[in-house]
Amino acid sequence: MLLLFDFKLFNLLQDPDVVKIQTLVIMSKKKLVVIGGDAAGMSAASKVRREQPGREIVVFEKGRHTSYAACGIPYFVGGLVERHEMLIAREPAVFREKQNIDVRILHEVVRIDAGKKRVQVDDLSGGRQFWEYYDELLIATGASPVVPDISSIDAAGIFALSSLQSGIDLFKFIAENKPGKAVIAGGGYIGIEMAEALADRGFEVSLIDMASQVMTTMDEEMTRPVAEYMVKQGVKVFLGEKIEGFEKDSEGRVRRVLAGSLNLESGLVILGLGVKPNSALAREAGIPAGAGGAIKVDKRQETGAGGVWAAGDCAESYHILKKRQVFVPLGTVANKQGLVAGICISGGDAEFPGVLGTAITRFRDMEMSRTGLSEKEAGELGLSYRKTTIESPSRSSYFPGSGRMTVKLLAEEKTGRIIGGQIVGMNGSAKRIDTVAAAITAGMTAQQVVDMDLAYAPPFSPVWDPVQTAARTLL
């Protein structure tokens, strides 16, 4: 009987469904440690929890907040968002109580020991240090603002927005000190959004950029109207100027900004000079770095170390058109990479398909967006391309609220395939970049874009959508 029982058990264990169940049970016992509790980290942790309800998941977050909308910080500072709590999608307590995810805020991971599969953690509130072991590790440490090593960079009133807490600190500083003048260092997305926020609050705003244009991810002729509009709205724009240092007052607060020939009085400075991946922990653990110094990953978000994954602004991304890895720190990318990592960690099969660098922002009523390749990028790749730039009303020209918009498209010379798009215009213009991004992703030609059955009604668009009008001129 015993031999017969063993034989039946042996046969049972060969059943594919039983093997699958066994695998899931074994995997659900594996401990997952996540470093970083924002977009990528919590997207992955939540996905693993949904797939494996019994798995032990520990998340270490060095700040006080989890799952917050960092892109909303300028609008909180500017007053469009009434309370910072509105930017938080899910509090740490909710993850603990409703999802059984052990989220520990004010816990900073200071070392990864990939060989022994453990991380060293500083409890910032309790003042102790300890090791936490893992079976699988997800690094989701995000990115940090670029802060130049120049004189008096430590002055009070100089802010680099890196987290929700930094936005809260900025808001508090403005309320307590009431500075009337502000300088924005950098004319990228954060710089333009913060210029809007502070101008709306009545500040005298100056924006400085060492480049000859704002929005360097776009072609210069497309960004010229943006700078001109900002000037008309009262912002002083200084291009081709590099910030060299600051001066403090007797209380240690910033009072002047020194940049080339400029000497600007200012009680508040916002650094919008770009970001760099928080990949030092991984590098120190021997985990390879990739594009832009970000953590090297494959399409499943796996690193070169066994059982270690990475996602979000600390990790590199595959560019669909450039066909190589790049560093693209965007919230949309972080959430998608976190989901892919979560699927794979929980035993599924998924791949991150790649990025096009699609981005959008605004300054008051002027909107700007881009996707795919700029002319500079296409040239660097050695691509032969056609280009066109058209102007169009954003709605039917007779409809109230219609404004002008400019659309630029690039198409590959040989195939006619769309490879890039940029849009600048008034309200209702820039979100059309999604049509261009969809066309590039699908490998569509200019003719196929013209043939698309897009929606039309006078409050939304001319009868020929401006993107299709641009595509027609390419033909």
C-alpha positions in Angstrom: 0.0 0.0 0.0 2.8 2.4 0.9 4.5 1.7 -2.5 1.3 2.2 -4.3 0.6 5.5 -2.5 4.1 6.8 -3.4 3.6 5.8 -7.0 0.3 7.7 -7.1 1.9 10.7 -5.4 4.7 10.6 -8.0 2.3 10.6 -10.8 0.3 13.4 -9.2 3.4 15.6 -8.9 4.0 15.3 -12.7 0.6 16.9 -13.4 1.4 20.4 -14.9 -1.3 22.1 -13.0 -0.1 20.6 -9.7 3.5 21.6 -10.5 2.2 25.2 -11.2 0.5 25.3 -7.9 3.6 24.0 -6.1 5.7 26.7 -7.9 3.3 29.4 -6.8 3.2 28.2 -3.2 7.1 28.1 -3.1 7.3 31.6 -4.7 4.7 33.0 -2.3 7.0 32.1 0.6 9.8 34.1 -0.8 10.5 37.5 0.9 10.4 40.5 -1.3 12.2 43.7 -0.2 11.6 47.0 -2.0 13.8 50.0 -1.7 11.7 53.1 -2.4 8.0 53.7 -1.7 6.9 55.9 -4.6 5.7 55.1 -8.1 7.8 52.2 -9.3 8.2 50.6 -5.9 4.6 50.6 -4.8 3.3 49.7 -8.3 5.5 46.5 -8.1 4.6 45.7 -4.5 0.9 46.1 -5.1 1.0 43.9 -8.1 2.9 41.2 -6.3 0.4 41.4 -3.4 -2.5 40.9 -5.8 -0.9 37.9 -7.4 0.5 36.4 -4.2 -1.7 37.3 -1.2 0.5 35.3 1.2 3.9 36.6 0.3 6.0 38.7 2.7 6.6 42.1 1.3 8.7 44.8 3.1 9.1 48.3 1.6 11.8 50.7 3.0 11.1 54.4 2.3 13.5 57.0 3.6 10.9 59.8 3.4 7.6 60.3 5.1 5.3 59.7 2.2 4.5 56.9 -0.3 2.8 56.9 -3.7 2.6 60.6 -4.2 2.2 62.7 -7.4 5.6 64.5 -7.7 4.4 66.1 -10.9 1.7 67.9 -9.0 4.2 69.7 -6.6 4.4 72.9 -8.7 0.6 73.1 -8.7 0.5 72.7 -4.9 3.1 75.4 -4.5 1.1 77.6 -6.9 -2.2 77.1 -5.1 -4.1 75.1 -7.7 -3.9 72.1 -5.4 -5.2 73.2 -2.0 -3.5 70.7 0.3 -0.4 68.5 -0.2 -2.4 65.5 1.0 -4.4 65.6 -2.2 -1.2 64.6 -4.0 -0.9 61.3 -2.0 -2.5 58.4 -3.8 -2.1 56.0 -0.8 -0.8 56.5 2.7 1.7 54.0 4.2 -1.0 53.0 6.7 -3.3 52.0 3.9 -0.7 49.7 2.4 -0.1 48.1 5.8 -3.8 47.7 6.8 -5.5 46.9 3.5 -2.8 45.2 1.4 -0.6 43.7 4.1 2.5 45.3 2.7 5.0 46.2 5.5 5.8 49.8 4.5 8.4 51.3 6.8 8.8 55.1 6.3 11.9 56.9 7.6 13.9 53.8 6.9 16.9 54.4 4.6 18.7 51.5 2.9 22.4 52.3 3.1 24.0 49.1 1.7 23.1 46.2 -0.5 24.9 42.9 0.1 23.9 41.0 -3.0 26.1 38.0 -2.1 24.3 37.3 1.2 21.0 38.7 -0.1 20.5 41.3 2.6 20.2 45.1 2.9 21.5 47.3 5.7 18.9 49.8 6.9 19.1 52.9 9.0 15.9 53.5 11.1 15.9 57.3 10.9 13.4 57.8 13.6 14.5 55.0 16.0 18.3 55.6 15.6 19.2 52.0 15.1 20.7 50.1 12.2 19.9 46.5 11.1 20.2 44.0 8.3 17.1 42.7 6.5 17.4 39.5 4.4 15.5 39.0 1.2 14.9 36.4 -1.4 14.2 39.0 -4.1 15.0 42.7 -4.1 13.5 45.6 -6.1 15.5 48.8 -6.3 13.2 51.7 -6.9 15.3 54.6 -5.5 14.3 57.2 -8.0 16.3 60.2 -9.1 17.8 63.3 -7.4 18.0 66.9 -8.7 21.3 68.1 -10.0 22.8 70.5 -7.5 25.9 72.4 -8.7 28.9 72.8 -6.4 29.0 76.6 -6.4 29.4 79.2 -3.7 26.6 79.5 -1.1 24.5 76.7 -2.6 23.6 75.9 1.0 21.8 79.2 1.6 18.3 79.1 3.0 15.8 79.7 0.3 17.4 77.6 -2.4 15.3 74.6 -3.2 15.6 71.5 -5.5 12.3 69.8 -5.7 13.0 66.1 -5.2 10.2 64.8 -3.1 6.8 65.7 -1.7 8.5 66.8 1.5 10.7 69.3 -0.4 7.5 70.8 -1.9 6.0 71.1 1.6 9.2 72.7 2.8 9.1 75.2 -0.1 5.5 76.1 0.6 6.3 76.7 4.3 9.3 78.8 3.4 7.2 81.1 1.2 4.5 81.4 3.9 7.0 82.3 6.6 9.5 84.5 4.7 7.3 86.0 2.0 10.1 86.6 -0.6 8.9 88.8 -3.4 11.5 87.8 -6.0 12.4 84.4 -7.3 14.9 83.0 -9.7 14.4 79.7 -11.6 17.6 78.0 -12.6 16.8 75.9 -15.7 14.2 76.1 -18.5 13.0 72.5 -18.6 9.7 71.1 -17.4 10.2 71.8 -13.7 11.6 75.3 -14.4 8.6 76.3 -16.6 6.0 74.8 -14.3 7.6 76.5 -11.2 7.8 79.8 -13.1 4.1 79.6 -13.7 3.4 78.6 -10.0 5.4 81.5 -8.6 4.2 84.1 -11.2 0.6 83.1 -10.3 1.4 83.8 -6.6 2.6 87.3 -7.5 6.3 86.8 -7.5 8.7 88.7 -9.7 10.1 85.8 -11.6 13.4 85.5 -13.5 14.3 82.3 -15.4 17.9 81.5 -16.3 19.2 78.8 -18.6 22.7 78.2 -19.9 21.3 76.9 -23.2 20.2 79.2 -26.0 16.6 78.1 -25.6 14.1 76.8 -23.1 12.9 73.1 -23.4 16.1 71.7 -24.9 14.3 68.4 -25.7 12.5 70.2 -28.5 13.7 72.0 -31.6 14.7 75.6 -31.0 12.2 77.2 -33.4 9.4 75.4 -31.6 10.4 76.8 -28.2 11.0 80.4 -29.3 7.3 81.2 -28.9 7.3 79.7 -25.5 10.0 82.1 -24.2 8.3 85.0 -25.9 5.0 84.2 -24.3 6.6 83.9 -20.9 8.2 87.3 -21.3 4.8 88.8 -22.3 3.4 87.2 -19.1 5.9 89.1 -17.0 8.7 86.5 -16.5 12.2 87.7 -17.2 14.0 85.1 -19.4 17.8 85.0 -19.6 19.2 82.5 -22.0 22.9 81.6 -22.5 23.7 82.4 -18.9 25.2 80.0 -16.4 24.6 80.4 -12.7 28.0 80.8 -11.0 27.1 81.4 -7.3 24.9 83.0 -4.7 25.2 85.6 -2.0 23.6 85.2 1.5 22.3 87.8 3.9 23.4 88.0 7.5 20.9 85.3 8.5 22.1 82.9 5.9 19.3 83.3 3.4 19.9 83.7 -0.3 19.7 87.4 -1.4 21.5 87.4 -4.8 22.0 85.2 -7.8 25.2 85.5 -9.8 25.1 84.3 -13.4 27.6 85.7 -16.0 26.8 89.3 -16.5 23.7 89.0 -14.3 23.5 90.0 -10.6 19.9 89.4 -9.6 18.3 90.2 -6.3 16.2 87.2 -5.1 14.9 85.7 -1.9 14.0 82.4 -3.4 15.8 80.1 -5.9 14.4 77.0 -7.6 16.9 74.6 -9.1 15.5 72.9 -12.2 18.8 71.7 -13.7 17.8 68.2 -14.4 18.0 65.0 -12.4 20.4 62.0 -12.0 19.5 58.4 -11.1 19.9 57.3 -7.5 22.1 54.3 -8.5 25.0 54.6 -6.1 23.6 51.8 -3.8 23.5 49.4 -6.8 26.9 50.4 -8.1 28.5 49.9 -4.6 26.9 46.4 -4.5 28.6 45.5 -7.9 25.3 45.8 -9.9 26.2 47.1 -13.4 25.3 50.7 -14.4 23.9 51.5 -17.9 22.7 54.5 -19.8 23.1 57.8 -18.0 24.5 56.1 -15.0 21.2 54.4 -14.3 21.0 50.8 -13.2 21.3 48.4 -16.2 18.2 46.3 -16.7 16.8 43.9 -19.3 13.2 44.2 -20.6 11.9 42.3 -17.5 13.5 44.9 -15.3 16.1 42.3 -14.0 19.6 43.5 -13.2 22.9 41.6 -13.5 22.6 40.4 -9.9 20.6 37.3 -9.1 17.2 38.0 -7.6 17.7 41.8 -7.9 15.3 44.0 -10.0 15.2 47.7 -10.7 12.5 50.0 -11.9 11.6 53.7 -12.2 13.9 56.8 -12.4 16.9 54.9 -11.1 16.8 52.4 -14.0 17.5 52.7 -17.7 14.9 52.4 -20.4 14.9 51.0 -24.0 14.2 53.7 -26.6 11.9 52.3 -29.4 13.3 54.5 -32.2 17.0 54.8 -31.1 17.0 51.1 -30.4 19.3 51.5 -27.4 19.1 52.1 -23.7 18.5 55.7 -22.5 17.8 57.5 -19.2 14.3 58.9 -19.3 13.0 59.8 -15.8 9.2 60.2 -16.1 6.4 59.2 -13.9 4.6 57.3 -16.6 7.7 55.2 -17.3 8.2 54.5 -13.5 4.7 53.2 -13.1 4.9 51.0 -16.1 8.3 49.6 -15.2 7.1 48.9 -11.7 4.1 47.0 -13.0 6.4 44.9 -15.3 8.7 44.1 -12.4 5.8 43.2 -10.2 4.4 40.8 -12.8 7.8 39.1 -13.3 8.6 38.9 -9.6 5.3 37.2 -8.9 6.0 34.5 -11.5 4.4 36.1 -14.6 6.0 37.0 -17.9 6.1 40.6 -19.0 8.5 43.0 -20.8 8.7 46.7 -20.8 8.2 47.7 -24.4 10.2 50.9 -24.4 9.9 54.7 -24.5 9.6 57.5 -27.0 10.3 60.3 -24.5 6.7 61.6 -24.8 6.3 64.6 -22.5 3.9 67.5 -22.0 3.7 70.7 -19.9 2.4 74.3 -20.0 2.9 77.8 -19.0 -0.5 79.3 -18.2 -2.5 79.1 -21.5 0.4 78.0 -23.7 1.0 74.2 -24.0 3.9 72.3 -25.3 4.6 68.6 -26.0 6.9 66.3 -27.8 7.5 62.6 -28.7 9.9 60.5 -30.7 12.9 62.1 -32.2 13.8 65.8 -32.5 15.8 67.0 -35.5 19.0 66.9 -33.4 18.4 63.3 -32.3 17.5 62.2 -35.8 20.7 63.7 -37.1 22.8 62.0 -34.4 21.3 58.7 -35.5 22.2 59.4 -39.2 18.6 59.2 -40.3 17.4 60.8 -43.5 14.1 62.5 -42.8 11.5 64.9 -44.1 10.0 67.5 -41.8 7.1 69.9 -41.9 5.8 72.6 -39.6 2.2 73.9 -39.9 0.0 76.4 -38.1 -3.6 75.7 -37.4 -6.5 76.7 -35.2 -6.9 74.4 -32.2 -10.7 74.3 -32.8 -12.9 75.3 -35.6 -11.7 78.9 -36.2 -15.2 80.3 -35.7 -15.7 78.6 -32.4 -15.2 80.6 -29.2 -11.9 79.8 -27.5 -10.0 78.7 -30.6 -6.3 79.5 -30.5 -3.4 79.1 -32.7 -1.2 76.0 -32.6 2.0 74.8 -34.3 2.6 71.2 -35.2 6.0 69.8 -36.4 6.3 66.3 -37.7 9.3 64.3 -38.8 9.1 61.3 -41.2 11.8 58.8 -42.3 12.7 59.7 -45.9 12.7 56.2 -47.3 9.7 54.7 -45.7 7.5 57.7 -44.8 7.2 56.4 -41.3 6.5 59.0 -38.6 9.5 59.3 -36.2 8.9 62.5 -34.3 6.4 65.2 -33.4 6.3 68.5 -31.4 3.3 70.7 -30.6 3.1 74.2 -29.2 -0.1 76.1 -28.9 -2.9 77.5 -26.8 -5.4 75.6 -24.6 -6.4 72.2 -26.1 -3.4 71.8 -28.3 -0.6 69.8 -26.7 -2.5 66.6 -25.8 -2.7 65.8 -29.5 0.8 64.6 -29.1 -0.7 61.3 -28.0 -2.0 60.7 -31.6 1.6 61.1 -32.8 3.0 58.8 -30.1 0.4 56.2 -31.0 1.3 56.5 -34.7 5.1 56.1 -34.0 4.5 53.1 -31.7 2.4 51.4 -34.5 5.0 52.2 -37.1 2.5 54.3 -39.1 3.4 56.3 -42.2 2.3 59.9 -42.9 -0.3 58.5 -45.3 -1.7 56.2 -42.6 -2.0 59.1 -40.2 -3.9 61.1 -42.8 -6.2 58.1 -43.2 -7.0 57.8 -39.5 -10.6 58.2 -38.5 -10.2 60.9 -35.9 -13.0 62.6 -34.0 -14.3 66.0 -35.1 -16.7 68.6 -33.7 -16.2 72.4 -33.7 -15.5 72.7 -29.9 -12.6 70.3 -30.2 -10.9 70.5 -33.6 -11.0 71.8 -37.2 -12.5 69.2 -39.6 -9.0 68.2 -40.5 -7.2 67.6 -37.2 -3.9 69.7 -37.1 -1.8 66.5 -36.7 -3.4 65.1 -40.0 -2.9 68.5 -41.7 0.8 68.2 -40.8 0.9 64.7 -42.1 -0.7 65.7 -45.4 2.1 68.3 -45.9 4.7 65.6 -45.5 3.2 63.8 -48.5 
